[in-house]
Amino acid sequence: MDAVITITNQRTLDENIDRTVRSTKDKLLRFIRSRVRDSEEAEDILQDVFYQFVEATDPEEPIAQVSSWLFTVARNKITDWYRKKKPQSFSRFDADDSSENGIDELADEFSVSPEEYVEQKLFREAMAKALDELPGAQRDVFIMHEIEGIPFEEIARITGAPINTLLSRKRYAVKFLRERLEIFNTTSQETP
């Protein structure tokens, strides 16, 4: 008799997973594609998100806010993808179409002095490290609002947290980041 119950529970679980994937797939893919230009990479990230969802789904401990959970996993997968992304070689540039193949990006890199470029690179690395040190909730709110430009109302809908809580988390994140990155503020003020 236990086998019948297990099969029925598994079938219900599979149906719930299928329904969730169908209802969130398009919106989640748009979210990922807005941050990852390569459509194949975006599809891969989407598949990774759903794979993690299937692995994490447990009938005895259901995920409270599935949509929020999926978007958080997607954001984390996108962040991981950018961290793992290798620098591209010059061979990928094609003289026929410079704007689509990154020549404009290459030109931007050389439009600043070498000192400014190094300082910007060091700042980005320090910022990434400081963001990693933040508690997850503070980091997520900061990234969604400041980097991704998502309004607090939308963040509240995605996370299920009240707006005042989100404002507080962002305030703590900003305070931490200011303290952690203070050296860049004093360095830029000292240069003539």
C-alpha positions in Angstrom: 0.0 0.0 0.0 2.9 2.4 0.7 4.0 2.0 -3.0 0.7 3.3 -4.2 0.8 6.3 -1.9 4.4 7.1 -3.0 3.5 6.9 -6.7 0.5 9.1 -6.2 2.6 11.6 -4.2 5.3 11.5 -6.9 2.7 12.1 -9.7 1.2 15.1 -7.8 4.7 16.4 -7.2 5.6 16.0 -10.9 2.4 17.8 -11.9 3.1 20.7 -9.5 6.6 21.0 -10.9 5.3 20.9 -14.5 2.7 23.6 -13.7 5.3 25.8 -12.1 7.7 25.5 -15.0 5.0 26.3 -17.5 3.7 29.3 -15.6 7.2 30.9 -14.9 9.3 29.8 -17.9 8.6 32.8 -20.2 8.9 35.5 -17.5 12.1 33.9 -16.0 13.7 33.6 -19.5 13.0 37.3 -20.2 14.5 38.1 -16.8 17.7 36.1 -17.6 17.9 37.4 -21.2 17.7 40.9 -20.0 21.0 40.3 -18.1 22.7 37.7 -20.4 22.8 38.7 -24.1 23.8 35.3 -25.5 20.4 33.5 -25.9 22.0 30.0 -25.8 23.7 30.9 -22.5 20.4 32.3 -21.2 18.6 29.0 -22.1 21.4 27.1 -20.3 21.0 29.2 -17.2 17.2 28.7 -17.3 17.7 24.9 -17.5 20.1 25.1 -14.5 17.5 27.0 -12.5 14.8 24.5 -13.3 17.2 21.6 -12.6 17.9 23.1 -9.2 14.2 23.6 -8.6 13.4 19.9 -9.3 16.3 18.9 -7.0 15.1 21.2 -4.2 11.4 20.2 -4.5 10.4 18.1 -1.5 6.7 17.4 -0.7 7.4 17.4 3.0 9.2 20.8 2.9 7.6 22.8 0.1 9.2 26.1 -1.1 7.1 28.9 0.4 7.3 31.4 -2.4 8.3 29.5 -5.5 8.5 32.5 -7.9 10.7 34.4 -5.5 12.9 31.4 -5.0 13.2 30.8 -8.8 14.2 34.5 -9.5 16.7 34.3 -6.6 18.3 31.2 -8.1 18.3 32.8 -11.5 20.1 35.8 -10.2 22.7 33.6 -8.4 23.2 31.6 -11.6 23.7 34.8 -13.6 26.2 36.0 -11.1 28.0 32.7 -11.2 28.0 32.8 -15.0 29.6 36.3 -15.1 32.2 35.2 -12.6 33.1 32.1 -14.6 33.0 33.9 -18.0 36.5 33.9 -19.5 37.9 36.9 -21.3 37.4 36.7 -25.0 40.3 36.8 -27.4 40.7 39.2 -30.2 39.9 36.5 -32.7 36.2 36.9 -31.9 36.2 40.4 -33.4 35.2 40.7 -37.0 36.0 43.8 -38.9 32.7 43.6 -40.9 30.4 44.5 -38.0 32.2 46.2 -35.1 29.2 47.2 -33.0 27.8 43.7 -32.6 31.1 42.0 -32.1 32.5 44.1 -29.3 34.8 46.6 -30.9 32.8 49.4 -29.2 33.5 47.6 -25.9 37.2 47.4 -26.7 37.2 51.1 -27.6 35.6 52.0 -24.3 38.4 50.1 -22.5 41.0 52.2 -24.1 39.2 55.5 -23.8 40.4 55.9 -20.2 44.0 56.3 -19.0 45.8 53.1 -17.9 45.8 54.4 -14.3 42.0 54.9 -14.5 41.5 51.5 -16.0 43.5 49.8 -13.3 41.7 51.8 -10.6 38.3 50.8 -12.1 39.3 47.2 -12.3 40.5 47.2 -8.7 37.3 48.9 -7.6 35.1 46.3 -9.5 37.1 43.5 -7.9 36.8 45.0 -4.4 33.1 45.7 -4.9 32.5 42.1 -6.0 34.4 40.8 -2.9 32.5 43.3 -0.6 29.2 42.2 -2.1 30.1 38.6 -1.4 30.6 39.5 2.3 27.1 41.0 2.7 24.3 38.8 4.1 22.3 37.3 1.3 19.2 39.4 1.8 21.1 42.7 1.9 23.2 41.7 -1.2 20.1 40.7 -3.2 18.3 44.0 -2.5 21.3 46.1 -3.3 22.0 44.2 -6.6 18.3 44.2 -7.6 17.8 47.9 -6.9 21.2 49.5 -7.7 22.6 47.3 -10.3 19.6 45.8 -12.0 17.4 48.9 -11.5 14.4 47.0 -10.2 12.0 49.3 -8.3 11.4 48.4 -4.6 7.7 47.6 -5.4 8.8 44.9 -7.8 11.5 43.6 -5.4 8.8 43.4 -2.7 6.6 41.4 -5.0 9.5 39.0 -6.0 10.8 38.5 -2.4 7.6 38.8 -0.4 9.4 41.2 2.0 7.8 44.5 3.0 9.2 47.6 1.3 10.4 49.1 4.6 12.4 45.9 5.3 13.9 46.2 1.8 14.8 49.8 2.4 16.4 48.9 5.7 18.4 46.0 4.1 19.6 48.3 1.4 20.6 51.0 3.9 22.7 48.5 5.8 24.3 47.2 2.6 25.2 50.8 1.5 26.7 51.5 4.9 28.8 48.4 4.8 29.9 49.0 1.2 30.9 52.6 2.0 33.0 51.5 4.9 34.5 48.6 3.0 35.3 50.7 -0.1 36.3 53.8 1.7 39.9 53.5 0.4 38.7 54.3 -3.1 36.9 57.4 -2.0 40.0 58.8 -0.2 42.3 57.7 -3.1 40.3 59.6 -5.7 40.1 62.7 -3.5 43.9 62.8 -3.1 44.7 62.8 -6.8 45.0 66.3 -8.3 
